């Protein structure tokens, strides 16, 4: 990196923060990541990497690593009603047919993103507690007494962001009324399960999603069910396997057969936030869930974070210490409208999956037509879009 590179601090070492670190370093920007946990890692289970972020990961130099630890998901992926009748095929490629989808264990994705970063760029055990800035620089203070100064600070610290309040009053979490039971089943225990596909069954107020991860050796499942309780906004809470089995006991036979092999499950309260009216204040901006937490019903939480990372790197590549606030405002202007549409689209898709329709034929028609929206999602190139903005400035 050049001697006059701006200094960037990323707060948060999750998928969004590590993707941003890779994108910024790829463009020669001086960046350091500060993560509150004592070591990098990720709990939970699977995440789907879709074409809109896969092409960006390729450019960061980590696409092959993600593919190596993931499981390709392709032709034969389907939507069903709960009785097993087919509704529509699931789109798994962009319009070129080249960029596809991979199911990846979150821990494997974190590892792939972290392994290519220089060790001295990632600082664990740093919990951010405060932020300040002036016309010349920004300062982040951590619970361990460390204080770091930078030209730009990127808050990638998740749905419970500590730094969000320095940009905008945090919005209240919105309870979806559902919880997600998540877990993994070794593929060797279900040799009859189809390989290389994602499948989603839809029923009244609940749905069930399955796809492979870790090179196909594990089957990732998520069962979405209604809940009257205020569930924790975390996927580390242990769930009751028998309760999960009862929720889907009468569904299409592959679902209860798979659940018969489940030994442990975690549950996750489903919350999102209303879209924020701004992400940026001076030298501080938000990225990923800190900016646009969304429900999982489009599989876009991680993917939109990776899009954020790519766009941010374009706007900061030629920024100087003096022009950082302007660069961050351009980043927000490009990203906020798209992520708002994706946030609202995820809510709408959840209503489809949970059959909130008087006429299921209407729902099924919307599911079949959703390939058009998926094409809009998957064909988008966040890096190219940012470069286009710069070209017309």
Secondary structure as GFF3:
##gff-version 3
##sequence-region A 1 393
A	DSSP	beta_strand	7	11	.	.	.	ID=ss1
A	DSSP	alpha_helix	15	26	.	.	.	ID=ss2
A	DSSP	beta_strand	30	34	.	.	.	ID=ss3
A	DSSP	beta_strand	46	49	.	.	.	ID=ss4
A	DSSP	alpha_helix	51	60	.	.	.	ID=ss5
A	DSSP	alpha_helix	63	69	.	.	.	ID=ss6
A	DSSP	beta_strand	71	73	.	.	.	ID=ss7
A	DSSP	beta_strand	78	81	.	.	.	ID=ss8
A	DSSP	beta_strand	86	89	.	.	.	ID=ss9
A	DSSP	beta_strand	101	105	.	.	.	ID=ss10
A	DSSP	alpha_helix	106	115	.	.	.	ID=ss11
A	DSSP	three_ten_helix	119	121	.	.	.	ID=ss12
A	DSSP	beta_strand	122	123	.	.	.	ID=ss13
A	DSSP	beta_strand	128	133	.	.	.	ID=ss14
A	DSSP	beta_strand	138	142	.	.	.	ID=ss15
A	DSSP	beta_strand	147	150	.	.	.	ID=ss16
A	DSSP	beta_strand	152	155	.	.	.	ID=ss17
A	DSSP	three_ten_helix	164	166	.	.	.	ID=ss18
A	DSSP	beta_strand	174	186	.	.	.	ID=ss19
A	DSSP	three_ten_helix	187	189	.	.	.	ID=ss20
A	DSSP	beta_strand	199	203	.	.	.	ID=ss21
A	DSSP	beta_strand	206	213	.	.	.	ID=ss22
A	DSSP	three_ten_helix	214	216	.	.	.	ID=ss23
A	DSSP	beta_strand	218	226	.	.	.	ID=ss24
A	DSSP	beta_strand	237	239	.	.	.	ID=ss25
A	DSSP	alpha_helix	241	247	.	.	.	ID=ss26
A	DSSP	alpha_helix	253	259	.	.	.	ID=ss27
A	DSSP	beta_strand	265	272	.	.	.	ID=ss28
A	DSSP	beta_strand	280	281	.	.	.	ID=ss29
A	DSSP	beta_strand	284	286	.	.	.	ID=ss30
A	DSSP	alpha_helix	289	292	.	.	.	ID=ss31
A	DSSP	alpha_helix	301	317	.	.	.	ID=ss32
A	DSSP	alpha_helix	324	353	.	.	.	ID=ss33
A	DSSP	alpha_helix	360	379	.	.	.	ID=ss34
A	DSSP	alpha_helix	382	392	.	.	.	ID=ss35
###
